[in-house]
Amino acid sequence: MNTAGATPRPHANSSACSSSISVIGATLGPVIILSAYLFFSRWPYRVFTAWSDYSAIPVSIVVGVLFLFRLAWPLQMRLLTLLFYVPVAGGLLFCYCFIFVGTIFGDWL
Protein backbone atom coordinates (compact mmCIF):
# COMPACT_ATOMS: atom_id res chain seq x y z
CA MET A 1 0.00 0.00 0.00
CA ASN A 2 1.55 3.23 -1.17
CA THR A 3 0.75 6.21 1.07
CA ALA A 4 3.06 8.69 -0.61
CA GLY A 5 1.15 11.83 -1.42
CA ALA A 6 -1.81 10.87 0.74
CA THR A 7 -3.23 13.69 2.81
CA PRO A 8 -3.45 13.10 6.53
CA ARG A 9 -6.90 12.59 7.95
CA PRO A 10 -8.14 14.93 10.61
CA HIS A 11 -8.42 13.34 13.99
CA ALA A 12 -11.86 12.07 14.84
CA ASN A 13 -11.48 13.31 18.41
CA SER A 14 -10.55 16.88 17.51
CA SER A 15 -14.20 18.00 17.71
CA ALA A 16 -14.66 16.26 21.07
CA CYS A 17 -11.44 17.83 22.35
CA SER A 18 -12.52 21.28 21.19
CA SER A 19 -15.91 20.83 22.85
CA SER A 20 -14.26 19.72 26.08
CA ILE A 21 -11.97 22.75 26.08
CA SER A 22 -14.95 25.04 25.45
CA VAL A 23 -16.98 23.54 28.30
CA ILE A 24 -14.01 23.71 30.68
CA GLY A 25 -13.34 27.31 29.59
CA ALA A 26 -17.00 28.24 30.10
CA THR A 27 -16.84 26.74 33.59
CA LEU A 28 -13.46 27.95 34.83
CA GLY A 29 -12.93 31.11 32.75
CA PRO A 30 -15.47 33.29 34.58
CA VAL A 31 -14.26 32.09 37.99
CA ILE A 32 -10.64 32.84 37.14
CA ILE A 33 -11.45 36.29 35.72
CA LEU A 34 -13.65 37.21 38.69
CA SER A 35 -11.13 35.89 41.23
CA ALA A 36 -8.31 37.89 39.65
CA TYR A 37 -10.45 41.03 39.64
CA LEU A 38 -11.57 40.61 43.25
CA PHE A 39 -8.05 39.91 44.44
CA PHE A 40 -6.25 42.70 42.60
CA SER A 41 -8.96 45.29 43.25
CA ARG A 42 -8.41 44.87 47.00
CA TRP A 43 -4.69 44.25 47.22
CA PRO A 44 -2.68 45.96 48.69
CA TYR A 45 -5.49 48.40 49.53
CA ARG A 46 -9.11 48.71 48.55
CA VAL A 47 -9.61 50.71 45.38
CA PHE A 48 -13.02 49.68 44.12
CA THR A 49 -16.44 49.37 45.71
CA ALA A 50 -18.99 46.59 45.87
CA TRP A 51 -20.72 48.00 42.79
CA SER A 52 -17.60 47.47 40.74
CA ASP A 53 -17.55 43.88 42.01
CA TYR A 54 -21.10 43.44 40.76
CA SER A 55 -20.16 44.92 37.40
CA ALA A 56 -17.31 42.40 37.11
CA ILE A 57 -19.84 39.55 37.15
CA PRO A 58 -21.31 40.30 33.68
CA VAL A 59 -17.80 40.69 32.28
CA SER A 60 -16.94 37.25 33.64
CA ILE A 61 -20.14 35.79 32.20
CA VAL A 62 -19.24 37.20 28.76
CA VAL A 63 -15.99 35.21 28.94
CA GLY A 64 -18.00 32.04 29.51
CA VAL A 65 -20.44 32.92 26.73
CA LEU A 66 -17.55 33.32 24.29
CA PHE A 67 -16.37 29.81 25.14
CA LEU A 68 -19.89 28.44 24.68
CA PHE A 69 -20.17 30.00 21.24
CA ARG A 70 -17.09 28.05 20.18
CA LEU A 71 -19.02 24.79 20.57
CA ALA A 72 -19.74 22.95 17.35
CA TRP A 73 -23.45 22.77 18.10
CA PRO A 74 -26.29 24.17 16.01
CA LEU A 75 -27.06 27.81 16.72
CA GLN A 76 -30.43 26.99 18.29
CA MET A 77 -28.79 24.61 20.75
CA ARG A 78 -26.15 27.19 21.71
CA LEU A 79 -28.83 29.85 22.28
CA LEU A 80 -30.87 27.43 24.39
CA THR A 81 -27.75 26.67 26.42
CA LEU A 82 -27.16 30.39 26.96
CA LEU A 83 -30.70 30.82 28.29
CA PHE A 84 -29.73 28.39 31.05
CA TYR A 85 -26.07 29.38 31.43
CA VAL A 86 -26.37 33.14 31.92
CA PRO A 87 -28.75 33.20 34.92
CA VAL A 88 -27.16 30.18 36.61
CA ALA A 89 -23.62 31.52 36.14
CA GLY A 90 -24.74 34.97 37.32
CA GLY A 91 -26.27 33.60 40.50
CA LEU A 92 -23.30 31.37 41.26
CA LEU A 93 -20.76 34.11 40.60
CA PHE A 94 -22.74 36.52 42.77
CA CYS A 95 -22.51 34.07 45.69
CA TYR A 96 -18.87 33.37 44.85
CA CYS A 97 -18.05 37.09 45.22
CA PHE A 98 -19.23 37.07 48.82
CA ILE A 99 -17.48 33.81 49.66
CA PHE A 100 -14.21 34.89 48.02
CA VAL A 101 -14.07 38.32 49.67
CA GLY A 102 -15.07 36.88 53.03
CA THR A 103 -12.59 34.03 52.91
CA ILE A 104 -9.58 35.86 51.48
CA PHE A 105 -10.01 39.31 53.04
CA GLY A 106 -12.24 38.60 56.06
CA ASP A 107 -14.92 41.07 54.90
CA TRP A 108 -18.13 39.20 55.66
CA LEU A 109 -21.55 40.82 55.41
N, C-alpha and C positions, 0 to 999 in steps of 0.2 A: 504494500500500500504506500503510494507516494503522497507525502503531505507537503511537498515543496510548493510554495505559492498559495497554500490554503490560508484563509483568514481565520484568526482565532475566534472562537465562539465567546460571546459574553457569558459571564457566569450566571447560572440560574439563580443563585442566592443574592445577587447584587441588589435586586429589588427588595428582598426581605431585609437585607442589611441596611439599606437606605431607610426603610420604614422603621426599623428598630432604632436607628440613630435619631430619626425625627421624633419618635415617641419619647425617647429618653431626653432629648433636647427640650421637648415641650413640657416635660415633667421637672427636670432639674434646672433648666435655663432661667425661668422666672425666680426660683428660689435663690439661685446664685446671684443674679442681678440685684434682687431686693436685699439680700444679706450684705452684699458689698456696699450698697447705698446706705443702709442703716448703720453699718459699722463706720464707714468713713465720714458720714455726716455728723457723727457724734465723737469722733476721736481726732485729736486729743481734747477738744472742747466742743460743746454743742453749738452748731451753726444754724441748723434748720429746725423747724417746728414740726409738730405732729401733722399739720396739713401738708407739708411737703412729703412726709412719710406716706400719707394717703394718696398723694399724686404719683408716688413712685410705683404704686400697685398697678395702675393701668399700663404704665411703661413696661413693667415686668410681664404683664399678660400679653402685650403685643409681641414680646420676644417668643412666648409660647405659641402664639397664633402663627407667627412666621414659620416656626418649625412644623406646625400642623399643615400648613399650606404646601409644604414640600412632599407630603404623602402622595403616593401614586394612586389615590382613590378618585372616583368620580367627584365632580364639583358638588353635586347634591349631598353626597356623603360627608364631604369635608365641611360644608355649611351646617349640616345637621350636628356634626361633632362639635363645631364651634358654639352652637346654641347650648350645648351641655357644658362645654369646657370653660367658657368665659365666666358664667356665674359661679361655678364650683371653684375655679381657680381664684376668682376674686374673693370669695368667702374664706377660703383656706389661707390665702396670702394675708388677708386682713387679720385673722387670728394669729398667723405666724409673726406679724409685726409686733404684736403685744408680747408674745412669748419670747421672741428674740431680744427685744429691748429689755424686758424684765430679767431674762437670764444673763445676758452679757453685761448690761449696765446697771442692773438692780433698780430700774425705774418701773415699778409696778403701779398699776392704777389702783 
